[in-house]
């Protein structure tokens, strides 16, 4: 069979799967099916012969030009266009030239939709169904309302291209957006995305900081795409099921800007939980693994969707194989949005995304180079954390470092002491006296050795510093998320947190995939909206995407190597929250103004990258690595991780276990097997082996690739070909218990804000003091505050104008951020934590300019001066009735919040409820104005 014949055979197969009836030119029956593909159809003289002429409902609509595999197809487009113009004049056609043009090798297929404005070919996974093309041509079907309106106009545009029935035409004629209810960054993202889509760009990427409202923005965009552009169905991809439920709630709560109704009142939104897509669904929410199982025609265990797609198949480095599924044609979705999916979605799962003939929109807070590459470097929006903080969309963060001796140096237990041994699987504990010294390094903590006092020292330090250093003046434990190394480590942490804080089960909860009794989703919801739990301990279930707005502390008790993953984990704390929502779960604070990263492992001090240690699959169980090798997996990452685990096991093994293994392997040591695996994954080793095999100093790429395959196969063979050896390795590893070091006492080396946090604080303070110096003659409030005594009375309006100027980007200097900065740098001179009152700007300016030696809340200053003023009045014989004292106290409180008090303010609460200005005159007589002037002078001076 020639290459051309093989290509025709594969094209026939793809057309058949898509619902086309394949016919030869000598045996045409246009009634056989709605879509008929006629092979080798002769065209008008000078136009040659079309490999396939496509008929829809008895009228010609397009052509398919076939080429052998490997043929580049962009050069074939001209030939297809020529065929499109060559239909004999006496034959019926939907329009002329024929608008639907395919070029295919059976392996690669490109499609040009001549109905689009400025038609441009694009790669497609397979052929479209005849029913879909009929809709595009103008036959009403299940289409978007805007597209259907445009299709009714098609009859007026029978000739030429650019008819108004296509999605691209709709995208180019979108009405201006209504920005009501949108943050400026969300409005810009929608505008930029719509521009990219209108330009026909198949892939667009949005980078928006965590907490800046990506999902809400996407809801707004999807509404516009359906209503105004005519999108039939949108797929919204999430990384895990709980994020899908979160997204569904976002759509359910989204109020359309022009209609005023909820999105779900107008359009059906379906979270896919089976292989069925409702015909009426306009938005489908799903995990990538769910969509993959649907394409494979297999049911998926819902529990597998609770895990990240990245974690679910970490051993695979090749894209997931996908074949055409007639039940889910390539045109099922017009637009696919991927929300915070791990970067692996763009290599391991890319064929799932590329299966659909749809616009792809990616949304992420942390784009990697790989993600940018997948989206053709089309980054339509960049909005980082710093910009989000400046705009008030994110809260800023500080880093608080806890350094302990065992965390940094490990420890040693001398022979003769007793330790506990805990079975890794059953967690059963036994007691044992050490015959030899037990020394362990920091990287063995919580894996080979557990030091309860090391965990306790970290937690105790966090507890003791929480209300003095981290959140001074607070009394309630802030919502805190702790990242542990694994489920066992999380279990130990939870128990110690409860003990050290002296609280019950509801105070601290473990939220991992192994949590039972309560669904993790319910625990997450309680953590988000209820008072308890105050502290949640997880491994990575809440690491990405999950929205926990009240969160104020992120405590790292595990190391992270990936910069992107760290940024995602850190991002759990950046989200803003309304004062009402915040106070409902954290009663002792009115506003969330920042969050704190408590670093107990030094993760913020390391250079993070997307590179990994020898153990490149640290979350994959040992048994799964062995099983993968047995099944033929020779991925370098798998063998590298296996080498790391075997080397670790080799160091632990007893002489008798080592001897038993070598008996099974006929004398080959575990050390030799490990060394072979390490060498096999070394790129230089492949080059050396290829040089020896070919005798060339610079072997070809093909020779190097073959040498690499040979090395990997040879290194894996001792494991893959010996089931007894693999099982013995598993049994030996299970027999080694975790040592519980109850002897070593940890010691706190240091606890405090990191050098970076201190420098950040200094930068804020310098910016503030520089602003004051530069604008002292321009801003009224600064003019008044620089003059002592004040030449005029400060007003609330003037203080607000100063605060607004300070908060204007790029400075974003809020009273809360400035207060926290001074607290870090000059703790001994800072009293209280500010009252989140605008008037605290007065205290900050006075302290920054040296007028006050201590930074204290403005309300404290007012209260102290009021008490002093009352004392002076008593000494001079001036007395007040109890009701006058109550009114004077209310005047004091008003001055504390608004900087001054005038006659007009008696119309405000609480005065208006007690008689207002009239009652004030009754109580204080004609001296009222003089009294107010005196209080304004004395209390604010």
Buried (B, 14 or more C-beta within 10 A) or exposed (E): EEBBEBBBEBBBBBBBBBBBBBBEEEEBEBEEBBBBBBBBBEBEEEBEEBBBBBBBBEBBBBBBBBBBEEBEBEEBBEBBBBBBEBBEEEBEBBBBBBBBBBBBBBEBBBBBBBBBBEBBBBEBBBBBBBBBBBBBBBBEEEBBEBBBBBBEEBEEBEEEBBBBBBBBBBBBBBEEBEBEEBBEBBBBBBBBBBBBBBBBBBBBBBBBBBBBBBBBBBBBBBBBBBBBBBBBBBBBBBBBBBBBBBBBEBBEEBEBBEEEEBBBEBBBBBBBBEBEBEEEBBBBBBBBBBBBBBBBEEEBEEEBBBBBBBBBBBBBBEBBEBEBBEEBBBBBBBBBBBBBBBBBBBBBBBBBBBBBBBBBBBBBBBBBEBBBEBBEEBBBBEBBBBBBBBBEBBBBBBBBBBBBBBBEEBBEBEEEBEBBBBBBEEEEEEEEEBEEEBEBEBEBBBBBBBBBBBBBBBBBBBBEBBBEBBBBBBEBBBBBBBBBBBBBBBBBBBBBBBBBBEBEEEBBBBBBBBBEEEEBBEBBBBBBEEBBBBBBBBBBBBBBBBBBBBBBBBBBBBBBBBBBBBBBBBBBBBBBBEEEBBBBBBEEBBBBBBBBBBBBBBBBEEEBEEEBEBBBBBBBEBBBBBBBBBEEBBBBBBBBBBBBBBBBBBEEBEEEBBEBBBEBBEEBEBEEBBBBBBBBBBEEBBBBBBBEBBEEEEBEEEBBEBBBEBBBEBBBEBBBEBEEBBEBBBEBBBEBBBBBBBBBBBEBBEBBBBEEBBEBBEEBBEBBEEBBEEBBEEBBBBBBBBEEEBEEBBBBEBBBBBBEBBBEEEBBBBBBBBBBBBBBBBBEBBBBBBBBBBBBBBBBBBBBBEEBEBBBBBBBBBBEBBEEBBEEBEEEEEEBEEEBEBBBEBBBBBBBBBBBBBEEBBEEEEBEEBBBBEBBBEBBEEEBEEBBEEBBBBBBE
